[in-house]
Structures are given as C-alpha cells and as structure tokens.
Amino acid sequence: MTLVKWDPWREIEDMFDRYTRAIGRPRSDQQQVGTDSDWSPRVDIEETEKEFLISAEIPGISKDDVHVDITEGVITIKGERKYEKEEKGKKFHRIERSYGSFGRSFTLPDNVDENKIKASFKDGMLNLTIPKTPKTEPKAIEIKVD
C-alpha cells in the first residue's frame, strides 16, 4: 500500500541542491541563493489502524496561503512562501530559506474515505487526517452450472 511513488531523479536533484546550498553556491538556474525557486516542505506520513496522518512542515506561511485538494485519488498540498523584498535601510547578509511556490502530491490508497479528510494548521504545521474505510471481506458467490 504505497502512498508515494519514489522518483530517484528527484532525489538526486534534491541532493545536488542541498550540496550547492551548503557550499554557498547558487544553483545553475538561480542568480542568487534564496531567490524564487521550487521547494518542497518536509512531510511525515503515518498509518494507524483507523487512519493515515500526513504532517507537513510549512513555517513562515499563513494558512490562507496553503491549499489542499484531492483529484482522482491524489491529495495535493500547494502554497507559496513570499520572498521578503529588501527595504530601504535593510540589508540581507545571508539568505538560506527557500522561497516561491511549492507542491507535494501523494497517491491515496483505495481504502480511504476522501469525503471525511480533515486538515488543521497550527504553528507552521499542516496536519491531514485521512480516515480509512472499513475493510470489506471478499464475498464468495456460488454460481450453479446447468
């Protein structure tokens, strides 16, 4: 029962981005570290007997800037962290946080009730509770052969 498809190329790309940020070099598609870029909040996905729980770290973003939707069995978390523009008399010496739009999508298993998903947002944490549907036992039907 997989919730997320593993993408090895995305993982390599993320590793390269972390490396270039660690040594203070901008990515090839950026003018400066910290300018608008794609980024992804970190998530934890848990499963209990009754539900799946998705917790996403989204600090520095208002709950009005976070959107969650479900389309064809895929739950998507979207939003944007707006870049603080330099103001007169204010100068940044280092910018390490990521800014710009983000999006994370997860394929939901068949045994969830999409109509009863609940979301809460507090202190930079988005928590999604996805209840499971009751397990149905396979029913054998005997067919008489004439």
C-alpha positions in Angstrom: 0.0 0.0 0.0 2.3 2.8 -1.3 1.4 6.4 -0.7 4.3 8.0 -2.6 6.0 6.9 -5.8 9.7 7.0 -5.5 11.5 9.2 -8.0 15.2 8.6 -8.0 15.9 11.6 -10.2 14.1 14.0 -7.9 16.2 12.6 -5.0 19.4 13.2 -6.9 18.3 16.7 -7.8 17.4 17.4 -4.1 20.8 16.1 -3.0 22.6 18.3 -5.5 20.6 21.4 -4.4 21.5 20.7 -0.7 25.1 20.4 -1.6 25.2 23.6 -3.6 23.4 25.5 -0.8 25.8 24.0 1.8 28.9 25.4 0.0 27.1 28.7 -0.7 26.9 28.5 -4.5 23.7 29.3 -6.4 22.0 26.7 -8.4 22.6 27.0 -12.2 19.1 28.3 -12.7 19.3 30.9 -10.0 21.0 34.3 -9.8 21.5 34.1 -6.0 20.9 31.7 -3.3 17.4 32.3 -1.8 15.7 33.8 -4.8 12.4 32.4 -6.0 12.7 28.6 -6.5 10.7 25.5 -6.3 11.0 23.9 -2.9 9.1 21.2 -1.0 8.1 21.1 2.6 9.2 18.0 4.5 6.4 15.6 5.4 5.8 12.6 7.7 3.3 10.0 6.7 2.0 7.7 9.4 -0.6 4.9 9.4 -2.7 3.7 12.2 -5.5 1.1 12.3 -8.1 3.7 11.6 -6.4 6.4 9.6 -3.4 7.9 7.7 -1.8 11.0 9.1 0.2 13.5 7.0 2.2 16.2 8.8 3.9 18.9 6.7 6.3 21.5 7.9 5.4 24.8 6.4 6.9 27.5 8.6 6.5 31.2 7.8 3.4 30.7 5.7 -0.1 31.8 6.6 -2.8 29.1 6.5 -4.6 31.2 3.8 -1.6 30.6 1.5 -1.9 26.8 1.8 -4.3 24.8 -0.3 -5.1 21.1 -0.1 -7.2 19.3 -2.7 -8.0 15.8 -3.9 -8.3 14.8 -7.6 -8.7 11.2 -8.8 -7.2 9.7 -5.6 -4.2 12.1 -5.4 -4.0 14.5 -2.5 -2.0 17.7 -3.3 -0.7 20.3 -0.9 0.2 23.6 -2.6 1.2 27.1 -1.4 3.8 29.8 -1.6 6.3 31.4 0.7 6.7 35.0 -0.5 10.2 36.5 -0.6 10.8 39.5 1.6 11.9 42.3 -0.6 14.8 44.5 0.5 13.6 47.7 2.0 15.5 50.9 2.4 17.8 50.8 5.4 17.6 47.0 5.5 20.2 44.7 4.0 20.4 40.9 4.0 23.8 39.4 4.6 22.7 35.8 4.1 19.5 34.2 2.8 19.2 30.4 3.3 15.5 29.8 3.4 13.7 28.7 0.3 11.0 30.9 -1.3 8.5 30.6 -4.0 5.7 28.1 -4.8 5.7 24.6 -3.6 3.6 21.5 -4.1 3.5 17.9 -2.8 1.3 15.2 -4.1 0.6 11.8 -2.7 -1.4 8.9 -4.2 -4.1 7.8 -1.7 -4.8 4.0 -1.3 -8.2 2.7 -2.2 -9.3 2.1 1.4 -9.7 5.8 2.4 -12.8 8.0 2.8 -11.9 11.1 0.8 -15.1 12.9 2.0 -14.0 12.8 5.6 -10.4 14.1 5.4 -9.7 16.8 8.0 -6.9 19.4 7.9 -5.6 21.6 10.6 -2.8 24.2 10.5 -1.0 25.5 13.6 2.5 26.8 14.3 3.7 26.1 10.8 2.5 22.5 10.7 -0.2 21.3 8.4 -1.8 18.1 9.7 -4.1 16.0 7.5 -6.1 13.2 9.0 -7.3 10.7 6.3 -9.7 8.1 7.7 -9.7 4.6 6.4 -12.9 2.9 5.2 -14.0 -0.3 7.0 -12.4 -3.3 5.5 -14.8 -5.3 3.4 -14.4 -9.0 3.4 -14.5 -10.6 0.0 -17.8 -12.3 -0.6 -17.9 -15.7 -2.4 -20.9 -16.2 -4.7 -21.7 -19.7 -5.8 -22.9 -20.0 -9.4 -24.8 -23.1 -10.3 -23.8 -24.7 -13.6 -26.6 -26.1 -15.7 
